[in-house]
């Protein structure tokens, strides 16, 4: 059976990407990374892809007259690799309608959504005084961390935690969750089964 092809988007160090690269090196994983895309040059995420022999591309927002043109260019760059779905792995840009119309995208977030969406999920959880937080894998939609939840992992908050220590433990759970969720989605025929489920529920 042919592995399911995905494209991974990154903006920084690429530790989530590395977890997927390590998993995909095993032929039994069932997923291949066709390309890695970024919104910035000269980042460790791209270097990780180069070391693994994975094609890369960069679409900088400031290279286009406006955000809509960047969105169209990113959608076209993704389409060149024909991924079954796209993984946003620490990609720090909000995806626009052209990308989301043409591609199914999943993302991870360092909190148990729908609680604490946005860029400060770890900080907000600590400030709120929760005893348990965690990480979520979800479908990307037009909102901010508002798409349907695919998987979650809980992480206990320790009495002496600060934002950095808590985030490091969440990252461990996040990497494990993403690797397992991507494999599960690929094996289940995602996103085709998602469309079938939606049709079924609408017709009920």
C-alpha positions in Angstrom: 0.0 0.0 0.0 1.3 3.4 -0.9 1.9 5.8 2.0 -0.4 8.8 2.4 1.3 12.0 1.3 1.3 15.1 3.5 2.9 18.5 3.4 4.1 20.0 6.7 4.2 23.8 7.3 6.7 25.3 9.8 7.8 28.7 11.1 10.6 27.9 13.5 12.7 25.2 15.0 10.6 22.3 13.6 10.5 20.0 16.6 7.0 18.8 15.7 8.3 18.3 12.1 11.2 16.3 13.4 8.9 14.0 15.2 7.0 13.4 12.0 10.2 12.9 10.0 11.4 10.3 12.5 8.1 8.5 12.4 7.9 8.6 8.6 11.4 7.0 8.3 9.7 3.8 9.3 8.0 2.3 6.2 5.2 0.9 8.4 4.1 4.3 9.5 2.0 4.7 6.4 2.7 8.4 5.8 5.3 10.2 3.6 6.2 13.9 3.8 6.1 15.2 0.3 7.4 18.7 1.2 8.0 21.1 4.0 6.8 24.7 3.5 7.6 27.8 5.6 6.8 31.5 5.8 10.4 32.4 6.6 13.8 31.7 5.2 16.8 30.4 7.2 15.0 28.5 10.0 15.9 25.2 11.6 12.7 23.6 10.4 13.8 24.0 6.8 17.3 22.7 7.7 15.7 19.6 9.3 13.8 19.0 6.0 17.0 19.4 3.9 18.9 17.0 6.1 16.1 14.4 5.5 16.1 15.0 1.8 12.6 16.5 1.8 11.8 19.2 -0.8 11.0 22.6 0.7 9.4 25.9 -0.3 9.1 29.3 1.3 6.2 31.8 0.8 6.9 35.0 2.7 3.9 37.2 3.4 6.0 40.3 2.6 6.8 39.0 -0.9 3.2 39.7 -1.9 1.1 42.9 -2.3 -1.5 41.7 0.2 -2.5 38.8 2.4 -4.9 37.5 -0.2 -2.1 37.1 -2.8 0.0 35.3 -0.3 -2.9 33.0 0.5 -3.3 32.2 -3.2 0.4 31.6 -3.6 0.6 29.3 -0.6 -2.5 27.3 -1.8 -0.8 26.9 -5.2 2.5 25.8 -3.7 0.8 23.2 -1.6 -1.2 21.9 -4.6 2.0 21.2 -6.5 2.7 18.3 -4.0 -0.9 17.0 -4.0 -1.0 16.2 -0.3 -3.9 14.1 1.1 -3.8 16.7 3.9 -1.6 19.4 5.4 -0.1 19.6 8.9 0.5 23.0 10.4 3.4 22.2 12.8 4.1 25.4 14.6 3.2 27.5 11.5 2.7 31.0 12.9 0.4 32.4 10.2 -3.4 32.4 10.0 -4.4 30.5 6.8 -6.8 32.2 4.5 -9.8 31.0 2.5 -7.8 29.9 -0.7 -5.7 27.5 1.3 -8.7 26.2 3.3 -10.9 25.8 0.3 -8.3 23.6 -1.5 -6.6 21.8 1.3 -7.6 20.0 4.6 -5.3 21.3 7.3 -4.7 20.0 10.8 -3.0 22.0 13.6 -1.9 21.4 17.2 -2.4 23.8 20.0 -0.8 23.8 23.5 -4.1 23.8 25.5 -7.2 21.7 25.9 -9.5 23.5 23.4 -11.9 25.1 23.4 -10.2 26.6 26.5 -7.4 29.0 26.0 -7.2 29.5 22.3 -4.7 31.9 20.7 -1.0 32.4 20.9 -0.7 32.4 24.7 -2.5 29.2 25.5 0.1 28.0 28.1 0.3 31.4 29.8 -3.4 31.8 29.9 -3.9 28.4 31.4 -1.4 29.2 34.2 -3.0 32.6 34.8 -6.4 30.9 35.2 -5.1 28.5 37.8 -6.1 25.3 36.1 -4.7 22.0 37.5 -4.8 20.2 34.2 -4.1 21.6 30.7 -2.7 19.8 27.7 -2.6 19.8 23.9 -5.2 19.5 21.1 -5.1 18.4 17.5 -7.8 20.0 15.5 -9.0 20.8 12.0 -8.2 24.3 10.9 -11.1 26.5 9.9 -11.6 30.3 9.4 -11.5 31.0 13.1 -8.6 31.0 15.6 -8.2 27.5 17.1 -11.9 26.9 16.6 -12.0 23.9 14.3 -13.4 20.5 15.1 -11.2 18.6 17.7 -9.5 15.4 16.4 -7.4 14.4 19.5 -6.3 15.7 22.9 -3.8 14.8 25.6 -4.0 16.0 29.2 -0.9 17.4 31.0 -1.0 18.0 34.8 0.1 21.4 36.0 2.7 21.2 38.7 2.8 23.6 41.7 6.2 25.0 40.7 5.4 25.3 37.0 6.2 28.5 35.1 5.2 29.0 31.4 8.5 27.5 30.1 8.5 24.4 32.2 4.8 23.7 31.6 5.2 24.3 27.9 8.1 21.9 27.6 6.0 19.0 29.1 3.1 19.9 26.8 5.5 19.8 23.8 6.4 16.2 24.7 2.7 15.2 24.7 2.1 17.3 21.6 4.7 15.5 19.6 3.4 12.1 20.6 -0.2 13.1 19.9 0.6 14.5 16.5 2.6 11.4 15.3 -0.2 9.1 16.4 -3.0 11.3 15.1 -1.5 11.7 11.6 -1.0 7.9 11.3 -4.5 7.3 12.5 -6.0 9.8 10.1 -4.0 8.5 7.2 -5.1 4.9 7.9 -8.7 5.9 8.3 -8.9 7.6 4.9 -9.0 11.1 6.2 -10.3 13.6 5.0 -12.6 11.5 2.9 -14.3 9.8 5.9 -14.8 13.3 7.4 -16.8 14.4 4.4 -18.8 11.2 4.5 -19.6 11.7 8.2 -20.7 15.3 7.6 -23.0 14.2 4.8 -24.5 11.5 7.1 -25.1 13.9 9.9 -26.7 16.5 7.7 -29.0 13.9 6.2 -30.1 12.6 9.6 
